[in-house]
Amino acid sequence: MKNINQRVGVFVDVSNMYHSARHLYDARVNFGAILREAVGGRQLIRAIAYVISADIEQEKDFFEALRLSGFEVKQKEHN
């Protein structure tokens, strides 16, 4: 049961979720909806999306969409 007095932190491995949804279910992930469901009316303390940067133009828009959904984006460079 969710208690509205609880504080919540949400930490997402974006690459893992994105590729799992794509390859297993041929689907896309709605990260904003995941964040809303995880918080569930409780107090959000921090939401961090961990991403691997491939330095392509499309990912900049994707990372901005994550930010607009309420996530801090932490990038690691692709090796």
mmCIF file as gemmi writes it, N, C-alpha and C atoms, coordinates in Angstrom:
data_model
loop_
_atom_site.group_PDB
_atom_site.id
_atom_site.type_symbol
_atom_site.label_atom_id
_atom_site.label_alt_id
_atom_site.label_comp_id
_atom_site.label_asym_id
_atom_site.label_entity_id
_atom_site.label_seq_id
_atom_site.pdbx_PDB_ins_code
_atom_site.Cartn_x
_atom_site.Cartn_y
_atom_site.Cartn_z
_atom_site.occupancy
_atom_site.B_iso_or_equiv
_atom_site.pdbx_formal_charge
_atom_site.auth_seq_id
_atom_site.auth_asym_id
_atom_site.pdbx_PDB_model_num
ATOM 1 N N . MET Axp A 1 ? 0.83 -1.175 0 1 0 ? 1 A 1
ATOM 2 C CA . MET Axp A 1 ? 0 0 0 1 0 ? 1 A 1
ATOM 3 C C . MET Axp A 1 ? 0.882 1.247 0 1 0 ? 1 A 1
ATOM 4 N N . LYS Axp A 2 ? 0.53 2.199 -0.854 1 0 ? 2 A 1
ATOM 5 C CA . LYS Axp A 2 ? 1.299 3.429 -0.946 1 0 ? 2 A 1
ATOM 6 C C . LYS Axp A 2 ? 0.835 4.416 0.113 1 0 ? 2 A 1
ATOM 7 N N . ASN Axp A 3 ? 1.796 4.982 0.807 1 0 ? 3 A 1
ATOM 8 C CA . ASN Axp A 3 ? 1.536 5.97 1.841 1 0 ? 3 A 1
ATOM 9 C C . ASN Axp A 3 ? 1.95 7.33 1.29 1 0 ? 3 A 1
ATOM 10 N N . ILE Axp A 4 ? 1.043 8.299 1.25 1 0 ? 4 A 1
ATOM 11 C CA . ILE Axp A 4 ? 1.36 9.592 0.646 1 0 ? 4 A 1
ATOM 12 C C . ILE Axp A 4 ? 2.474 10.332 1.375 1 0 ? 4 A 1
ATOM 13 N N . ASN Axp A 5 ? 2.811 9.913 2.577 1 0 ? 5 A 1
ATOM 14 C CA . ASN Axp A 5 ? 3.902 10.539 3.325 1 0 ? 5 A 1
ATOM 15 C C . ASN Axp A 5 ? 5.263 9.944 2.975 1 0 ? 5 A 1
ATOM 16 N N . GLN Axp A 6 ? 5.283 8.883 2.178 1 0 ? 6 A 1
ATOM 17 C CA . GLN Axp A 6 ? 6.548 8.272 1.784 1 0 ? 6 A 1
ATOM 18 C C . GLN Axp A 6 ? 7.29 9.173 0.802 1 0 ? 6 A 1
ATOM 19 N N . ARG Axp A 7 ? 8.608 9.082 0.86 1 0 ? 7 A 1
ATOM 20 C CA . ARG Axp A 7 ? 9.459 9.777 -0.101 1 0 ? 7 A 1
ATOM 21 C C . ARG Axp A 7 ? 9.985 8.727 -1.068 1 0 ? 7 A 1
ATOM 22 N N . VAL Axp A 8 ? 10.083 9.1 -2.344 1 0 ? 8 A 1
ATOM 23 C CA . VAL Axp A 8 ? 10.41 8.129 -3.383 1 0 ? 8 A 1
ATOM 24 C C . VAL Axp A 8 ? 11.586 8.62 -4.222 1 0 ? 8 A 1
ATOM 25 N N . GLY Axp A 9 ? 12.48 7.704 -4.525 1 0 ? 9 A 1
ATOM 26 C CA . GLY Axp A 9 ? 13.537 7.928 -5.508 1 0 ? 9 A 1
ATOM 27 C C . GLY Axp A 9 ? 13.344 6.917 -6.621 1 0 ? 9 A 1
ATOM 28 N N . VAL Axp A 10 ? 13.47 7.365 -7.866 1 0 ? 10 A 1
ATOM 29 C CA . VAL Axp A 10 ? 13.29 6.483 -9.019 1 0 ? 10 A 1
ATOM 30 C C . VAL Axp A 10 ? 14.579 6.518 -9.828 1 0 ? 10 A 1
ATOM 31 N N . PHE Axp A 11 ? 15.137 5.336 -10.095 1 0 ? 11 A 1
ATOM 32 C CA . PHE Axp A 11 ? 16.399 5.219 -10.816 1 0 ? 11 A 1
ATOM 33 C C . PHE Axp A 11 ? 16.195 4.255 -11.973 1 0 ? 11 A 1
ATOM 34 N N . VAL Axp A 12 ? 16.431 4.729 -13.199 1 0 ? 12 A 1
ATOM 35 C CA . VAL Axp A 12 ? 16.093 3.955 -14.388 1 0 ? 12 A 1
ATOM 36 C C . VAL Axp A 12 ? 17.326 3.719 -15.25 1 0 ? 12 A 1
ATOM 37 N N . ASP Axp A 13 ? 17.551 2.453 -15.619 1 0 ? 13 A 1
ATOM 38 C CA . ASP Axp A 13 ? 18.56 2.068 -16.604 1 0 ? 13 A 1
ATOM 39 C C . ASP Axp A 13 ? 17.871 2.146 -17.967 1 0 ? 13 A 1
ATOM 40 N N . VAL Axp A 14 ? 17.99 3.289 -18.627 1 0 ? 14 A 1
ATOM 41 C CA . VAL Axp A 14 ? 17.232 3.572 -19.846 1 0 ? 14 A 1
ATOM 42 C C . VAL Axp A 14 ? 17.56 2.592 -20.961 1 0 ? 14 A 1
ATOM 43 N N . SER Axp A 15 ? 18.821 2.336 -21.199 1 0 ? 15 A 1
ATOM 44 C CA . SER Axp A 15 ? 19.212 1.448 -22.296 1 0 ? 15 A 1
ATOM 45 C C . SER Axp A 15 ? 18.625 0.055 -22.119 1 0 ? 15 A 1
ATOM 46 N N . ASN Axp A 16 ? 18.716 -0.474 -20.925 1 0 ? 16 A 1
ATOM 47 C CA . ASN Axp A 16 ? 18.183 -1.807 -20.647 1 0 ? 16 A 1
ATOM 48 C C . ASN Axp A 16 ? 16.676 -1.855 -20.886 1 0 ? 16 A 1
ATOM 49 N N . MET Axp A 17 ? 15.952 -0.881 -20.365 1 0 ? 17 A 1
ATOM 50 C CA . MET Axp A 17 ? 14.495 -0.867 -20.537 1 0 ? 17 A 1
ATOM 51 C C . MET Axp A 17 ? 14.106 -0.65 -21.994 1 0 ? 17 A 1
ATOM 52 N N . TYR Axp A 18 ? 14.795 0.253 -22.662 1 0 ? 18 A 1
ATOM 53 C CA . TYR Axp A 18 ? 14.487 0.556 -24.061 1 0 ? 18 A 1
ATOM 54 C C . TYR Axp A 18 ? 14.677 -0.678 -24.943 1 0 ? 18 A 1
ATOM 55 N N . HIS Axp A 19 ? 15.848 -1.306 -24.831 1 0 ? 19 A 1
ATOM 56 C CA . HIS Axp A 19 ? 16.147 -2.462 -25.69 1 0 ? 19 A 1
ATOM 57 C C . HIS Axp A 19 ? 15.311 -3.683 -25.322 1 0 ? 19 A 1
ATOM 58 N N . SER Axp A 20 ? 15.04 -3.891 -24.047 1 0 ? 20 A 1
ATOM 59 C CA . SER Axp A 20 ? 14.184 -5.015 -23.648 1 0 ? 20 A 1
ATOM 60 C C . SER Axp A 20 ? 12.786 -4.859 -24.22 1 0 ? 20 A 1
ATOM 61 N N . ALA Axp A 21 ? 12.219 -3.676 -24.106 1 0 ? 21 A 1
ATOM 62 C CA . ALA Axp A 21 ? 10.866 -3.441 -24.643 1 0 ? 21 A 1
ATOM 63 C C . ALA Axp A 21 ? 10.852 -3.613 -26.154 1 0 ? 21 A 1
ATOM 64 N N . ARG Axp A 22 ? 11.866 -3.104 -26.803 1 0 ? 22 A 1
ATOM 65 C CA . ARG Axp A 22 ? 11.928 -3.162 -28.262 1 0 ? 22 A 1
ATOM 66 C C . ARG Axp A 22 ? 12.082 -4.587 -28.768 1 0 ? 22 A 1
ATOM 67 N N . HIS Axp A 23 ? 13.016 -5.343 -28.188 1 0 ? 23 A 1
ATOM 68 C CA . HIS Axp A 23 ? 13.317 -6.683 -28.696 1 0 ? 23 A 1
ATOM 69 C C . HIS Axp A 23 ? 12.335 -7.75 -28.206 1 0 ? 23 A 1
ATOM 70 N N . LEU Axp A 24 ? 11.878 -7.646 -26.976 1 0 ? 24 A 1
ATOM 71 C CA . LEU Axp A 24 ? 10.983 -8.667 -26.437 1 0 ? 24 A 1
ATOM 72 C C . LEU Axp A 24 ? 9.524 -8.45 -26.818 1 0 ? 24 A 1
ATOM 73 N N . TYR Axp A 25 ? 9.115 -7.185 -26.899 1 0 ? 25 A 1
ATOM 74 C CA . TYR Axp A 25 ? 7.691 -6.887 -27.092 1 0 ? 25 A 1
ATOM 75 C C . TYR Axp A 25 ? 7.404 -6.019 -28.312 1 0 ? 25 A 1
ATOM 76 N N . ASP Axp A 26 ? 8.447 -5.631 -29.055 1 0 ? 26 A 1
ATOM 77 C CA . ASP Axp A 26 ? 8.294 -4.718 -30.187 1 0 ? 26 A 1
ATOM 78 C C . ASP Axp A 26 ? 7.485 -3.492 -29.752 1 0 ? 26 A 1
ATOM 79 N N . ALA Axp A 27 ? 7.884 -2.926 -28.615 1 0 ? 27 A 1
ATOM 80 C CA . ALA Axp A 27 ? 7.147 -1.818 -28.009 1 0 ? 27 A 1
ATOM 81 C C . ALA Axp A 27 ? 8.1 -0.683 -27.65 1 0 ? 27 A 1
ATOM 82 N N . ARG Axp A 28 ? 7.508 0.446 -27.307 1 0 ? 28 A 1
ATOM 83 C CA . ARG Axp A 28 ? 8.266 1.603 -26.843 1 0 ? 28 A 1
ATOM 84 C C . ARG Axp A 28 ? 7.954 1.823 -25.367 1 0 ? 28 A 1
ATOM 85 N N . VAL Axp A 29 ? 8.895 2.427 -24.675 1 0 ? 29 A 1
ATOM 86 C CA . VAL Axp A 29 ? 8.731 2.694 -23.247 1 0 ? 29 A 1
ATOM 87 C C . VAL Axp A 29 ? 8.285 4.142 -23.06 1 0 ? 29 A 1
ATOM 88 N N . ASN Axp A 30 ? 7.259 4.337 -22.262 1 0 ? 30 A 1
ATOM 89 C CA . ASN Axp A 30 ? 6.815 5.678 -21.89 1 0 ? 30 A 1
ATOM 90 C C . ASN Axp A 30 ? 7.421 5.971 -20.519 1 0 ? 30 A 1
ATOM 91 N N . PHE Axp A 31 ? 8.585 6.611 -20.523 1 0 ? 31 A 1
ATOM 92 C CA . PHE Axp A 31 ? 9.305 6.841 -19.274 1 0 ? 31 A 1
ATOM 93 C C . PHE Axp A 31 ? 8.555 7.802 -18.348 1 0 ? 31 A 1
ATOM 94 N N . GLY Axp A 32 ? 7.825 8.744 -18.921 1 0 ? 32 A 1
ATOM 95 C CA . GLY Axp A 32 ? 7.008 9.643 -18.1 1 0 ? 32 A 1
ATOM 96 C C . GLY Axp A 32 ? 5.941 8.884 -17.341 1 0 ? 32 A 1
ATOM 97 N N . ALA Axp A 33 ? 5.294 7.932 -18.011 1 0 ? 33 A 1
ATOM 98 C CA . ALA Axp A 33 ? 4.256 7.119 -17.364 1 0 ? 33 A 1
ATOM 99 C C . ALA Axp A 33 ? 4.86 6.229 -16.286 1 0 ? 33 A 1
ATOM 100 N N . ILE Axp A 34 ? 6.049 5.706 -16.539 1 0 ? 34 A 1
ATOM 101 C CA . ILE Axp A 34 ? 6.727 4.881 -15.53 1 0 ? 34 A 1
ATOM 102 C C . ILE Axp A 34 ? 7.013 5.712 -14.282 1 0 ? 34 A 1
ATOM 103 N N . LEU Axp A 35 ? 7.487 6.932 -14.484 1 0 ? 35 A 1
ATOM 104 C CA . LEU Axp A 35 ? 7.777 7.801 -13.344 1 0 ? 35 A 1
ATOM 105 C C . LEU Axp A 35 ? 6.503 8.116 -12.557 1 0 ? 35 A 1
ATOM 106 N N . ARG Axp A 36 ? 5.438 8.468 -13.248 1 0 ? 36 A 1
ATOM 107 C CA . ARG Axp A 36 ? 4.173 8.771 -12.566 1 0 ? 36 A 1
ATOM 108 C C . ARG Axp A 36 ? 3.659 7.564 -11.776 1 0 ? 36 A 1
ATOM 109 N N . GLU Axp A 37 ? 3.74 6.383 -12.377 1 0 ? 37 A 1
ATOM 110 C CA . GLU Axp A 37 ? 3.267 5.166 -11.702 1 0 ? 37 A 1
ATOM 111 C C . GLU Axp A 37 ? 4.14 4.83 -10.49 1 0 ? 37 A 1
ATOM 112 N N . ALA Axp A 38 ? 5.454 4.994 -10.638 1 0 ? 38 A 1
ATOM 113 C CA . ALA Axp A 38 ? 6.368 4.69 -9.531 1 0 ? 38 A 1
ATOM 114 C C . ALA Axp A 38 ? 6.142 5.638 -8.354 1 0 ? 38 A 1
ATOM 115 N N . VAL Axp A 39 ? 5.91 6.9 -8.646 1 0 ? 39 A 1
ATOM 116 C CA . VAL Axp A 39 ? 5.699 7.886 -7.586 1 0 ? 39 A 1
ATOM 117 C C . VAL Axp A 39 ? 4.328 7.693 -6.942 1 0 ? 39 A 1
ATOM 118 N N . GLY Axp A 40 ? 3.325 7.499 -7.731 1 0 ? 40 A 1
ATOM 119 C CA . GLY Axp A 40 ? 1.992 7.181 -7.23 1 0 ? 40 A 1
ATOM 120 C C . GLY Axp A 40 ? 1.436 8.134 -6.189 1 0 ? 40 A 1
ATOM 121 N N . GLY Axp A 41 ? 1.627 9.426 -6.39 1 0 ? 41 A 1
ATOM 122 C CA . GLY Axp A 41 ? 1.073 10.403 -5.457 1 0 ? 41 A 1
ATOM 123 C C . GLY Axp A 41 ? 1.934 10.681 -4.237 1 0 ? 41 A 1
ATOM 124 N N . ARG Axp A 42 ? 3.049 9.991 -4.127 1 0 ? 42 A 1
ATOM 125 C CA . ARG Axp A 42 ? 3.952 10.215 -2.995 1 0 ? 42 A 1
ATOM 126 C C . ARG Axp A 42 ? 4.918 11.353 -3.33 1 0 ? 42 A 1
ATOM 127 N N . GLN Axp A 43 ? 5.787 11.689 -2.4 1 0 ? 43 A 1
ATOM 128 C CA . GLN Axp A 43 ? 6.727 12.791 -2.583 1 0 ? 43 A 1
ATOM 129 C C . GLN Axp A 43 ? 7.958 12.307 -3.348 1 0 ? 43 A 1
ATOM 130 N N . LEU Axp A 44 ? 8.149 12.826 -4.554 1 0 ? 44 A 1
ATOM 131 C CA . LEU Axp A 44 ? 9.324 12.474 -5.349 1 0 ? 44 A 1
ATOM 132 C C . LEU Axp A 44 ? 10.523 13.263 -4.843 1 0 ? 44 A 1
ATOM 133 N N . ILE Axp A 45 ? 11.556 12.555 -4.448 1 0 ? 45 A 1
ATOM 134 C CA . ILE Axp A 45 ? 12.79 13.185 -4.002 1 0 ? 45 A 1
ATOM 135 C C . ILE Axp A 45 ? 13.743 13.364 -5.174 1 0 ? 45 A 1
ATOM 136 N N . ARG Axp A 46 ? 13.863 12.309 -5.977 1 0 ? 46 A 1
ATOM 137 C CA . ARG Axp A 46 ? 14.799 12.364 -7.102 1 0 ? 46 A 1
ATOM 138 C C . ARG Axp A 46 ? 14.452 11.285 -8.108 1 0 ? 46 A 1
ATOM 139 N N . ALA Axp A 47 ? 14.546 11.637 -9.392 1 0 ? 47 A 1
ATOM 140 C CA . ALA Axp A 47 ? 14.347 10.673 -10.475 1 0 ? 47 A 1
ATOM 141 C C . ALA Axp A 47 ? 15.543 10.796 -11.405 1 0 ? 47 A 1
ATOM 142 N N . ILE Axp A 48 ? 16.293 9.715 -11.531 1 0 ? 48 A 1
ATOM 143 C CA . ILE Axp A 48 ? 17.503 9.74 -12.353 1 0 ? 48 A 1
ATOM 144 C C . ILE Axp A 48 ? 17.386 8.694 -13.448 1 0 ? 48 A 1
ATOM 145 N N . ALA Axp A 49 ? 17.662 9.126 -14.68 1 0 ? 49 A 1
ATOM 146 C CA . ALA Axp A 49 ? 17.695 8.232 -15.838 1 0 ? 49 A 1
ATOM 147 C C . ALA Axp A 49 ? 19.151 8.089 -16.26 1 0 ? 49 A 1
ATOM 148 N N . TYR Axp A 50 ? 19.665 6.878 -16.19 1 0 ? 50 A 1
ATOM 149 C CA . TYR Axp A 50 ? 21.043 6.602 -16.588 1 0 ? 50 A 1
ATOM 150 C C . TYR Axp A 50 ? 21.052 6.199 -18.055 1 0 ? 50 A 1
ATOM 151 N N . VAL Axp A 51 ? 21.843 6.914 -18.866 1 0 ? 51 A 1
ATOM 152 C CA . VAL Axp A 51 ? 21.876 6.677 -20.308 1 0 ? 51 A 1
ATOM 153 C C . VAL Axp A 51 ? 23.314 6.523 -20.779 1 0 ? 51 A 1
ATOM 154 N N . ILE Axp A 52 ? 23.463 5.867 -21.926 1 0 ? 52 A 1
ATOM 155 C CA . ILE Axp A 52 ? 24.757 5.765 -22.596 1 0 ? 52 A 1
ATOM 156 C C . ILE Axp A 52 ? 24.688 6.637 -23.833 1 0 ? 52 A 1
ATOM 157 N N . SER Axp A 53 ? 25.606 7.564 -23.939 1 0 ? 53 A 1
ATOM 158 C CA . SER Axp A 53 ? 25.607 8.516 -25.04 1 0 ? 53 A 1
ATOM 159 C C . SER Axp A 53 ? 26.341 7.946 -26.248 1 0 ? 53 A 1
ATOM 160 N N . ALA Axp A 54 ? 25.637 7.926 -27.393 1 0 ? 54 A 1
ATOM 161 C CA . ALA Axp A 54 ? 26.245 7.471 -28.646 1 0 ? 54 A 1
ATOM 162 C C . ALA Axp A 54 ? 26.586 8.66 -29.536 1 0 ? 54 A 1
ATOM 163 N N . ASP Axp A 55 ? 26.311 9.879 -29.043 1 0 ? 55 A 1
ATOM 164 C CA . ASP Axp A 55 ? 26.621 11.12 -29.744 1 0 ? 55 A 1
ATOM 165 C C . ASP Axp A 55 ? 25.966 11.201 -31.124 1 0 ? 55 A 1
ATOM 166 N N . ILE Axp A 56 ? 24.665 10.931 -31.157 1 0 ? 56 A 1
ATOM 167 C CA . ILE Axp A 56 ? 23.89 11.113 -32.383 1 0 ? 56 A 1
ATOM 168 C C . ILE Axp A 56 ? 22.801 12.15 -32.113 1 0 ? 56 A 1
ATOM 169 N N . GLU Axp A 57 ? 22.364 12.826 -33.154 1 0 ? 57 A 1
ATOM 170 C CA . GLU Axp A 57 ? 21.425 13.942 -33.002 1 0 ? 57 A 1
ATOM 171 C C . GLU Axp A 57 ? 20.112 13.533 -32.335 1 0 ? 57 A 1
ATOM 172 N N . GLN Axp A 58 ? 19.567 12.363 -32.699 1 0 ? 58 A 1
ATOM 173 C CA . GLN Axp A 58 ? 18.27 11.944 -32.162 1 0 ? 58 A 1
ATOM 174 C C . GLN Axp A 58 ? 18.291 11.767 -30.644 1 0 ? 58 A 1
ATOM 175 N N . GLU Axp A 59 ? 19.431 11.371 -30.103 1 0 ? 59 A 1
ATOM 176 C CA . GLU Axp A 59 ? 19.466 11.129 -28.666 1 0 ? 59 A 1
ATOM 177 C C . GLU Axp A 59 ? 19.352 12.423 -27.879 1 0 ? 59 A 1
ATOM 178 N N . LYS Axp A 60 ? 19.777 13.531 -28.448 1 0 ? 60 A 1
ATOM 179 C CA . LYS Axp A 60 ? 19.639 14.811 -27.743 1 0 ? 60 A 1
ATOM 180 C C . LYS Axp A 60 ? 18.166 15.117 -27.489 1 0 ? 60 A 1
ATOM 181 N N . ASP Axp A 61 ? 17.323 14.887 -28.494 1 0 ? 61 A 1
ATOM 182 C CA . ASP Axp A 61 ? 15.881 15.091 -28.331 1 0 ? 61 A 1
ATOM 183 C C . ASP Axp A 61 ? 15.306 14.112 -27.308 1 0 ? 61 A 1
ATOM 184 N N . PHE Axp A 62 ? 15.773 12.871 -27.356 1 0 ? 62 A 1
ATOM 185 C CA . PHE Axp A 62 ? 15.309 11.848 -26.418 1 0 ? 62 A 1
ATOM 186 C C . PHE Axp A 62 ? 15.699 12.215 -24.987 1 0 ? 62 A 1
ATOM 187 N N . PHE Axp A 63 ? 16.941 12.645 -24.793 1 0 ? 63 A 1
ATOM 188 C CA . PHE Axp A 63 ? 17.398 13.028 -23.459 1 0 ? 63 A 1
ATOM 189 C C . PHE Axp A 63 ? 16.613 14.237 -22.947 1 0 ? 63 A 1
ATOM 190 N N . GLU Axp A 64 ? 16.304 15.172 -23.84 1 0 ? 64 A 1
ATOM 191 C CA . GLU Axp A 64 ? 15.506 16.333 -23.443 1 0 ? 64 A 1
ATOM 192 C C . GLU Axp A 64 ? 14.093 15.901 -23.05 1 0 ? 64 A 1
ATOM 193 N N . ALA Axp A 65 ? 13.529 14.941 -23.764 1 0 ? 65 A 1
ATOM 194 C CA . ALA Axp A 65 ? 12.2 14.419 -23.419 1 0 ? 65 A 1
ATOM 195 C C . ALA Axp A 65 ? 12.228 13.774 -22.034 1 0 ? 65 A 1
ATOM 196 N N . LEU Axp A 66 ? 13.305 13.072 -21.708 1 0 ? 66 A 1
ATOM 197 C CA . LEU Axp A 66 ? 13.442 12.498 -20.365 1 0 ? 66 A 1
ATOM 198 C C . LEU Axp A 66 ? 13.456 13.607 -19.315 1 0 ? 66 A 1
ATOM 199 N N . ARG Axp A 67 ? 14.211 14.674 -19.589 1 0 ? 67 A 1
ATOM 200 C CA . ARG Axp A 67 ? 14.264 15.803 -18.652 1 0 ? 67 A 1
ATOM 201 C C . ARG Axp A 67 ? 12.878 16.426 -18.465 1 0 ? 67 A 1
ATOM 202 N N . LEU Axp A 68 ? 12.176 16.621 -19.574 1 0 ? 68 A 1
ATOM 203 C CA . LEU Axp A 68 ? 10.842 17.22 -19.502 1 0 ? 68 A 1
ATOM 204 C C . LEU Axp A 68 ? 9.848 16.316 -18.77 1 0 ? 68 A 1
ATOM 205 N N . SER Axp A 69 ? 10.132 15.017 -18.738 1 0 ? 69 A 1
ATOM 206 C CA . SER Axp A 69 ? 9.281 14.062 -18.016 1 0 ? 69 A 1
ATOM 207 C C . SER Axp A 69 ? 9.567 14.056 -16.521 1 0 ? 69 A 1
ATOM 208 N N . GLY Axp A 70 ? 10.638 14.755 -16.111 1 0 ? 70 A 1
ATOM 209 C CA . GLY Axp A 70 ? 10.943 14.856 -14.688 1 0 ? 70 A 1
ATOM 210 C C . GLY Axp A 70 ? 12.205 14.15 -14.242 1 0 ? 70 A 1
ATOM 211 N N . PHE Axp A 71 ? 12.97 13.607 -15.184 1 0 ? 71 A 1
ATOM 212 C CA . PHE Axp A 71 ? 14.197 12.89 -14.845 1 0 ? 71 A 1
ATOM 213 C C . PHE Axp A 71 ? 15.418 13.799 -14.917 1 0 ? 71 A 1
ATOM 214 N N . GLU Axp A 72 ? 16.38 13.565 -14.028 1 0 ? 72 A 1
ATOM 215 C CA . GLU Axp A 72 ? 17.74 14.055 -14.217 1 0 ? 72 A 1
ATOM 216 C C . GLU Axp A 72 ? 18.39 13.025 -15.131 1 0 ? 72 A 1
ATOM 217 N N . VAL Axp A 73 ? 19.161 13.457 -16.109 1 0 ? 73 A 1
ATOM 218 C CA . VAL Axp A 73 ? 19.795 12.523 -17.032 1 0 ? 73 A 1
ATOM 219 C C . VAL Axp A 73 ? 21.28 12.459 -16.72 1 0 ? 73 A 1
ATOM 220 N N . LYS Axp A 74 ? 21.745 11.258 -16.416 1 0 ? 74 A 1
ATOM 221 C CA . LYS Axp A 74 ? 23.165 11.011 -16.151 1 0 ? 74 A 1
ATOM 222 C C . LYS Axp A 74 ? 23.726 10.241 -17.333 1 0 ? 74 A 1
ATOM 223 N N . GLN Axp A 75 ? 24.688 10.855 -18.03 1 0 ? 75 A 1
ATOM 224 C CA . GLN Axp A 75 ? 25.235 10.257 -19.242 1 0 ? 75 A 1
ATOM 225 C C . GLN Axp A 75 ? 26.59 9.611 -19.009 1 0 ? 75 A 1
ATOM 226 N N . LYS Axp A 76 ? 26.773 8.482 -19.683 1 0 ? 76 A 1
ATOM 227 C CA . LYS Axp A 76 ? 28.068 7.827 -19.751 1 0 ? 76 A 1
ATOM 228 C C . LYS Axp A 76 ? 28.386 7.71 -21.234 1 0 ? 76 A 1
ATOM 229 N N . GLU Axp A 77 ? 29.607 8.027 -21.594 1 0 ? 77 A 1
ATOM 230 C CA . GLU Axp A 77 ? 30.01 7.945 -22.998 1 0 ? 77 A 1
ATOM 231 C C . GLU Axp A 77 ? 30.102 6.494 -23.438 1 0 ? 77 A 1
ATOM 232 N N . HIS Axp A 78 ? 29.657 6.235 -24.664 1 0 ? 78 A 1
ATOM 233 C CA . HIS Axp A 78 ? 29.752 4.898 -25.253 1 0 ? 78 A 1
ATOM 234 C C . HIS Axp A 78 ? 31.208 4.637 -25.603 1 0 ? 78 A 1
ATOM 235 N N . ASN Axp A 79 ? 31.709 3.463 -25.243 1 0 ? 79 A 1
ATOM 236 C CA . ASN Axp A 79 ? 33.122 3.122 -25.527 1 0 ? 79 A 1
ATOM 237 C C . ASN Axp A 79 ? 33.3 2.612 -26.913 1 0 ? 79 A 1
